[in-house]
Amino acid sequence: MPVTDFLERNAKLYPNEVALVELNPDEKDTRRTSWKEYELIQPSRFEPYRREITWGVFNEKANRFANLLLSRGIKKGDKVAILMYNCLEWLPIYFGVLKSGAIAVPFNFRYDAEEILYCAELAEVDIIVFGPAFIGRIEANAEKLSKGRLLIYVGDGCPDFAESYHELVADCSSKTPDIPLTEDDYGAIYFSSGTTGFPKAILHKHQSLTQAAEMEQKHHSTGRDDVFLCIPPLYHTGAKFHWMGSLVAGSKAVLLKGTKPDTILSAVSSEKCTIVWLLVPWAQDILDALDRGDLKLEDYELSQWRLMHIGAQPVPPSLIKRWKEYFPNHAYDTNYGLSESTGPGCVHLGVENIHKVGAIGVPGYRWQCKIVDEQGVEVKQGEVGELCVKGPGVMTCYYHNEKATAETLKDGWLYTGDMAMQDEDGFYFLVDRKKDVIVSGGENIYPVQIEDFMRRHDKIKDVAVIGLPDRRLGEKTAAIIEVKDGMSCTEEEIEEFCMELPRYKRPKEIIFSEIPRNATGKIEKPKLRKMYGADRLVAQENQA
């Protein structure tokens, strides 16, 4: 069954029950969508900006958008991109795309103007739906983006080069469109890093989406009385498919903007959240605030909070130990996944396995796993090799990239590019990263993009960017710089130069040193990682 059937079911069974809440402690007005970046939002204990919709309204909004798309000539296989911060419109628009038979293409909201154009062309996008924060980035390439594409704006003050979402859907039917869907129809394209650092387009069928939704509900035993708190951005497969556990259960979810400790605990308290998905930095911040006395647990109603899930990066065992000291009754869970496997869960720890903190877990619901050597032969237990997964959530292909597809998909197995080992109890542990992508605070950072930028500096001979272990972020970016002969350079010069980069891409550590290369002149990043203490994906404590 296509994943849209769950929404239709909920609208029939629970039409007047709350499906989604948008909560923003910094917004006090009536703007239809909010757009501030998470790190800029300050917590407030005064009446936060709050909106909600029921399952019935959710389904009607999805139907209206689907019928709008159909009225504009959208057909099965066409692509609709979504470029918005989390808001109440995001998921109804996503499901409207699916109901129309089109392919949903979520864009990372951190993309700059050129990355937006690149991904739109790579995925052959027909329509781009965007929010207020992206007016400038869309306008920068409006002429190219609007050529053969419709631009739809969600929010107040629609720019001249786009059409207003709210005006367009007002006159559209709220009835379910007559578009037959099956699990074999294409449903979504997500983006991943290629070996060059540029995103690859990952094509999934509806089968993948349904698998991810059912798996999430199964893994967390999500029931009708649960309330899921979703903080990460919905363009992430992890955020979206963790929420789909609520979709399958027909239960309420809260989209929270803001990651300050008080913001999170206030939301859990006011909305009676039972399942909370945190990233490592947010969990660390909550614990640090409790240690300092900035927060007091007795100020919040948290007794209903039953499950704390941490995902998107390796979890230090010391964090869970500290967490259990404050929250002894919380179940803890984590998992592993990638966009090519429709997000999280192909490897899953399980709440019953807290004694295995540090592991990513065992094969998830309907998944198989194996570890192979460079020849594709399974290694012995305890030996390190490449982690491969197989299941109904594996991607169809990299869109228009046969070479990368052939390298990644072999006999139904997805070769993840991550190195792992299996212990004597059958639990999988990540050991090293075959790919060079840095995961910092749950975000993917592509070293090649930073390196290409930094090489523009007239004093830099060459540069290599790697990830170093970081207690709060999981990994932080470090730039190893080789200065041109006869020149000198300071950290301050580099920091000033890198101000042109988005904040999350700026190196957190700058090291001046000779860069090791192999016989062909290629930079040896594994050697650099070993030199600077990043030769293990997880901090050393994770192996204790």
C-alpha positions in Angstrom: 0.0 0.0 0.0 1.2 3.6 -0.6 2.0 5.6 2.5 -0.8 8.1 1.6 -3.4 5.4 2.6 -2.4 5.9 6.2 -3.4 9.6 6.0 -6.7 8.7 4.3 -7.4 6.2 7.1 -6.7 8.6 9.8 -8.9 11.3 8.3 -11.8 8.8 8.3 -11.2 7.3 11.7 -10.0 10.4 13.6 -11.1 13.5 11.6 -11.4 15.8 14.6 -8.3 14.7 16.5 -5.1 16.7 16.5 -2.6 15.4 14.0 0.1 18.2 14.0 1.1 21.1 16.2 3.5 23.8 15.1 5.2 25.4 18.2 7.6 28.3 18.0 8.5 30.1 21.3 9.9 33.1 19.4 6.9 33.8 17.1 4.0 35.9 18.6 2.2 37.1 15.5 -0.1 35.5 12.9 2.3 34.9 10.1 1.3 31.8 8.2 4.7 30.2 8.3 7.8 30.9 10.3 11.3 30.9 9.0 13.9 31.6 11.6 16.9 29.3 11.8 16.9 27.0 14.8 20.1 28.4 16.4 18.7 32.0 16.2 15.6 31.2 18.1 15.6 32.2 21.8 13.4 30.4 24.3 10.4 32.2 25.9 8.2 31.0 28.7 5.4 33.3 27.5 2.6 32.0 25.3 4.5 30.5 22.4 3.3 30.8 18.8 1.2 27.7 18.3 -0.9 26.3 15.4 -2.6 22.9 15.0 -4.5 20.9 12.5 -6.6 17.8 12.8 -6.3 14.6 10.7 -9.3 15.7 8.7 -7.9 19.2 7.9 -4.4 17.6 7.2 -6.0 15.4 4.6 -8.0 18.2 3.1 -4.9 20.4 2.8 -3.0 17.6 1.1 -6.0 17.0 -1.3 -6.2 20.7 -2.2 -2.5 20.8 -3.0 -2.7 17.6 -5.0 -5.6 19.0 -7.0 -3.7 22.2 -7.6 -0.8 20.3 -9.0 -3.1 18.3 -11.3 -4.7 21.5 -12.5 -1.3 22.7 -13.6 -0.6 19.6 -15.6 1.4 17.6 -13.1 1.3 13.9 -13.8 2.9 10.7 -12.5 6.6 10.9 -12.4 6.9 14.7 -12.4 8.9 16.2 -9.5 7.9 18.8 -7.0 10.6 20.3 -4.7 9.9 21.5 -1.2 12.2 24.2 0.3 10.9 25.4 3.6 11.6 25.4 7.3 9.4 23.2 9.5 5.9 24.6 9.5 2.3 23.3 9.6 2.2 23.4 5.8 5.2 21.2 5.2 3.7 17.7 5.6 0.4 18.4 3.9 2.3 19.8 0.9 4.5 16.7 0.9 1.5 14.4 1.0 -0.3 16.5 -1.6 2.7 15.8 -3.9 2.4 12.1 -3.3 -1.4 12.1 -3.8 -1.0 13.7 -7.2 1.2 10.9 -8.3 4.2 13.2 -8.5 7.6 12.7 -6.8 8.4 14.7 -3.7 11.8 16.3 -3.7 12.7 17.9 -0.3 15.6 20.4 -0.5 18.1 21.0 2.3 17.2 24.4 3.6 21.0 25.2 4.0 21.5 25.0 0.2 22.8 28.3 -1.3 21.4 29.7 -4.5 23.8 27.6 -6.7 23.1 24.4 -4.9 19.3 24.9 -5.2 19.7 25.4 -9.0 22.0 22.4 -9.2 19.6 20.1 -7.4 16.6 21.4 -9.3 18.3 20.6 -12.6 19.7 17.2 -11.4 16.3 16.0 -10.3 14.5 17.6 -13.2 12.2 19.4 -10.9 9.0 20.8 -12.4 7.7 22.9 -9.5 9.5 24.5 -6.5 7.6 25.2 -3.3 9.5 27.6 -1.1 9.1 29.7 2.1 9.9 33.3 3.1 13.5 32.6 4.1 14.4 31.5 0.6 13.1 34.5 -1.4 16.7 35.8 -1.9 18.2 32.5 -2.8 15.4 31.7 -5.3 15.5 35.2 -6.7 19.2 35.0 -7.4 18.5 32.4 -10.0 14.8 33.2 -10.7 15.2 33.4 -14.4 16.8 30.0 -14.7 14.6 28.4 -12.1 11.4 29.7 -13.5 12.3 28.5 -17.1 9.9 25.6 -17.5 9.1 25.5 -13.8 6.4 26.9 -11.6 7.5 28.6 -8.4 5.0 28.5 -5.5 5.5 30.7 -2.4 4.2 29.7 1.0 3.7 32.7 3.3 2.6 36.3 3.3 4.0 38.9 0.8 4.4 36.8 -2.3 7.3 37.9 -4.5 6.5 38.9 -8.1 8.4 35.9 -9.6 6.2 33.4 -7.8 2.6 32.5 -7.2 0.9 32.4 -3.8 0.2 28.9 -2.3 -2.6 30.2 -0.1 -4.4 31.9 -3.0 -3.9 29.0 -5.3 -5.2 26.2 -3.0 -8.2 28.3 -1.8 -10.2 27.4 -4.9 -9.1 23.8 -5.2 -11.2 20.8 -4.3 -10.6 19.1 -0.9 -11.7 15.7 -2.3 -9.1 12.9 -2.8 -7.9 13.0 -6.4 -8.6 10.0 -8.5 -5.0 9.0 -9.0 -4.3 5.3 -8.4 -1.1 4.6 -6.6 0.8 1.4 -5.9 4.0 0.6 -4.0 5.8 0.3 -7.3 5.2 4.0 -8.2 8.0 6.4 -7.6 7.4 8.6 -4.6 10.4 10.6 -3.6 13.9 11.8 -4.4 16.3 12.7 -1.6 19.8 14.0 -1.9 23.1 12.6 -0.7 26.7 13.4 -1.0 28.7 12.1 -4.0 32.4 11.2 -4.0 33.0 14.8 -5.3 31.0 16.4 -2.5 28.1 17.2 -4.8 24.7 15.8 -4.0 23.4 12.7 -5.7 19.6 12.3 -6.3 18.3 9.2 -4.6 15.1 7.7 -6.2 12.6 5.8 -4.0 9.4 4.0 -4.6 6.3 4.2 -2.4 7.3 0.8 -1.1 10.3 2.5 0.6 8.2 5.1 2.2 5.6 2.6 3.5 8.4 0.4 4.8 10.0 3.3 6.7 6.7 4.3 8.2 5.7 0.8 9.4 9.2 0.2 10.7 9.3 3.3 12.8 5.9 2.5 14.4 7.2 -1.0 15.1 10.6 0.0 16.5 9.1 2.5 19.0 5.8 0.8 19.7 4.1 4.1 18.9 0.5 4.0 20.0 -2.6 6.2 19.7 -1.8 7.9 23.0 1.8 8.8 22.1 2.8 12.3 21.3 6.0 12.6 19.2 8.2 15.7 19.5 10.0 16.5 16.2 12.7 19.1 16.3 15.0 18.3 13.3 14.2 19.7 9.9 11.7 17.7 7.8 13.9 17.6 4.7 15.9 15.0 6.7 14.7 11.5 6.0 15.3 10.8 9.6 12.9 13.5 10.9 10.3 12.7 8.3 10.2 9.0 8.8 10.4 9.1 12.6 7.3 11.2 12.4 5.7 8.6 10.2 5.5 6.3 13.2 2.8 8.8 14.4 1.2 8.6 11.0 0.8 4.8 11.2 -0.4 5.0 14.8 -2.8 7.9 14.1 -1.3 9.9 17.0 -0.3 13.5 17.5 3.1 15.0 16.7 4.6 18.4 17.5 6.9 20.3 15.2 9.1 22.4 17.5 11.3 25.3 16.4 14.1 25.9 18.8 16.7 23.7 20.5 17.4 25.5 23.8 17.0 23.2 26.8 14.1 25.2 28.2 12.4 25.3 24.9 12.5 21.5 24.5 11.4 20.7 28.1 8.7 23.3 27.9 7.3 21.7 24.8 7.5 18.3 26.3 5.6 19.6 29.3 2.9 21.7 27.6 2.2 19.2 24.8 2.5 16.1 27.0 5.1 14.5 24.6 5.9 10.9 25.2 8.6 10.3 22.5 11.3 12.8 21.9 14.0 12.6 19.2 17.1 14.5 20.1 20.5 15.0 18.5 23.6 14.6 20.7 24.3 18.4 21.1 20.7 19.0 22.3 20.9 16.2 24.8 24.3 17.5 26.0 22.9 21.0 26.4 20.0 19.7 28.5 22.3 17.8 30.8 24.7 20.7 31.1 21.9 23.1 32.0 20.6 20.7 34.6 24.2 20.3 36.0 24.5 24.1 36.3 21.1 24.5 37.9 19.8 26.6 35.0 16.9 24.1 34.7 14.9 22.4 37.4 13.0 19.2 36.5 10.3 20.0 39.0 9.3 23.1 36.9 8.0 20.8 34.1 5.5 18.0 33.7 7.6 15.2 32.3 6.2 12.1 33.9 4.6 11.0 30.5 7.9 11.2 28.6 8.8 7.5 28.1 11.3 7.3 25.2 14.4 9.4 24.4 15.7 8.6 20.9 19.0 9.9 19.7 19.9 9.7 16.0 21.9 11.2 13.1 25.3 10.6 14.7 27.2 8.2 17.0 26.1 8.4 20.7 28.8 8.6 23.4 28.0 6.0 26.2 28.8 8.7 28.8 25.9 10.8 27.6 23.4 8.0 28.1 24.9 7.3 31.6 24.4 10.9 32.5 20.9 11.0 31.0 19.8 8.0 33.1 20.9 9.8 36.2 18.4 12.5 35.6 15.8 10.4 33.8 16.0 6.9 35.2 12.7 5.8 33.8 13.4 6.8 30.2 13.8 4.1 27.6 16.7 4.9 25.2 16.9 4.0 21.6 19.1 4.8 18.6 19.5 3.5 15.1 21.5 3.7 11.9 20.4 4.5 8.4 21.0 6.6 5.3 19.0 8.3 2.7 19.6 5.4 0.3 17.8 3.2 2.8 15.0 5.6 3.3 16.5 7.1 6.4 16.8 5.5 9.9 16.3 2.0 11.1 17.9 -0.5 8.8 20.1 -1.1 11.8 18.3 -0.6 15.2 19.5 -0.8 18.8 16.1 -1.4 20.5 15.1 -0.1 24.0 15.8 -3.5 25.5 19.5 -3.3 24.6 20.7 -0.4 26.6 23.6 -2.6 27.8 24.9 -2.3 24.2 25.1 1.5 24.2 27.8 2.4 21.6 26.5 -0.1 19.1 24.2 0.9 16.3 22.2 -2.2 16.9 20.9 -5.3 15.0 19.1 -5.5 11.7 15.9 -3.5 11.8 12.4 -4.5 11.0 12.4 -6.4 7.6 16.1 -5.7 7.1 19.2 -7.9 6.6 22.8 -6.8 7.3 26.3 -8.2 6.5 29.9 -7.0 6.5 32.1 -7.6 3.6 35.7 -7.1 2.5 36.9 -5.3 -0.6 36.1 -8.3 -2.7 32.5 -8.5 -1.4 33.1 -11.6 0.7 31.6 -11.7 4.1 34.2 -11.2 6.9 34.4 -13.2 10.1 32.8 -12.0 13.2 34.8 -9.3 14.9 36.6 -8.3 11.7 36.1 -4.9 10.1 34.5 -4.5 6.7 32.0 -2.5 4.8 28.4 -2.6 6.1 25.8 -3.7 3.6 22.0 -3.7 4.1 19.2 -5.3 2.2 15.4 -4.7 2.6 12.3 -3.1 1.2 13.6 0.4 1.9 16.6 0.2 -0.4 16.6 2.9 -3.1 15.7 2.2 -6.7 18.8 4.0 -8.0 20.8 7.2 -8.1 18.7 9.2 -10.5 20.5 9.5 -13.9 23.7 8.1 -12.4 24.2 4.5 -13.5 27.8 4.3 -12.5 27.2 5.3 -8.9 24.2 3.0 -8.8 26.2 0.0 -10.0 28.9 0.7 -7.4 26.3 1.0 -4.5 23.7 -1.7 -5.4 24.9 -5.2 -5.9 22.5 -8.2 -6.0 19.9 -6.2 -4.0 22.5 -5.2 -1.3 23.1 -1.6 -0.5 26.8 -1.0 0.1 26.8 1.9 2.6 30.4 3.0 2.4 30.6 2.8 6.2 33.1 0.5 7.9 31.7 -1.7 10.8 32.2 -4.8 12.8 29.9 -7.3 14.5 30.5 -8.5 18.0 29.9 -11.9 19.4 26.3 -11.1 20.3 25.4 -10.0 16.8 25.4 -6.2 17.4 26.9 -3.9 14.8 29.4 -1.2 15.7 30.6 1.6 13.3 34.3 1.7 13.2 35.4 4.2 10.6 33.9 6.2 7.7 34.8 5.1 4.2 33.3 8.2 2.8 34.7 11.6 3.7 31.4 13.2 4.7 31.6 14.9 8.1 28.5 14.6 10.3 28.4 17.5 12.7 25.4 18.1 14.9 23.3 15.8 12.6 24.2 17.8 9.5 26.2 16.4 6.6 29.2 18.6 5.7 31.0 18.0 2.4 34.8 18.6 2.8 35.4 19.1 -0.9 33.2 22.1 -1.0 35.1 23.8 1.9 38.4 22.8 0.4 37.6 24.2 -3.0 36.6 27.5 -1.3 39.7 27.7 0.9 42.0 27.0 -2.0 41.1 30.5 -3.4 43.2 32.1 -0.6 46.4 33.4 -2.1 48.5 32.0 0.7 47.1 28.4 0.7 49.1 25.9 -1.2 46.6 23.1 -0.4 44.1 22.2 2.3 42.4 19.0 3.6 39.3 19.1 5.6 38.5 16.3 8.0 36.2 15.6 10.9 37.6 15.5 14.5 35.7 14.0 17.4 33.7 16.5 19.3 31.8 15.9 22.6 28.9 18.1 21.6 28.6 17.9 17.9 29.9 14.4 17.3 32.4 15.7 14.8 33.8 19.1 14.1 35.4 20.4 10.9 39.2 20.8 11.0 41.2 22.3 8.1 44.8 21.2 7.7 46.5 23.9 5.7 49.7 23.8 3.8 51.0 27.3 3.3 52.8 28.4 0.1 56.5 28.4 0.2 58.0 31.6 1.6 54.7 32.8 3.0 53.2 32.9 6.5 49.6 32.8 7.5 47.6 33.2 10.7 44.4 31.6 12.1 42.8 35.0 12.1 43.4 35.5 8.4 41.8 32.1 7.6 38.9 32.7 10.0 38.2 36.1 8.3 38.5 34.6 4.9 36.0 31.8 5.8 33.4 34.3 7.0 32.0 34.0 3.4 31.1 30.4 4.1 27.8 29.5 5.8 28.5 29.3 9.5 28.0 25.5 9.8 30.7 25.0 7.0 33.4 27.1 8.7 36.3 25.1 10.1 36.2 24.9 13.9 39.9 24.1 14.1 42.7 25.3 11.8 46.0 23.4 11.7 49.1 24.5 9.7 51.0 21.5 8.6 52.4 19.6 5.7 49.7 17.4 4.1 50.6 13.7 3.5 50.1 12.4 0.0 50.5 9.0 -1.7 52.7 8.2 -4.7 50.1 9.6 -7.1 49.9 12.9 -5.2 46.5 12.2 -3.7 45.9 13.5 -0.2 45.9 10.6 2.4 43.0 11.5 4.6 43.1 8.3 6.6 46.6 9.2 7.6 45.4 12.7 8.6 42.7 11.3 10.7 45.1 9.1 12.5 47.6 12.0 13.0 44.9 14.2 14.6 42.9 11.7 16.6 40.0 11.1 14.1 41.0 7.6 13.1 37.9 6.3 14.8 34.4 7.4 13.9 33.3 7.3 17.5 35.3 8.8 20.3 37.5 6.4 22.2 35.0 6.1 25.0 32.6 4.5 22.7 34.9 1.5 22.5 35.2 1.1 26.2 
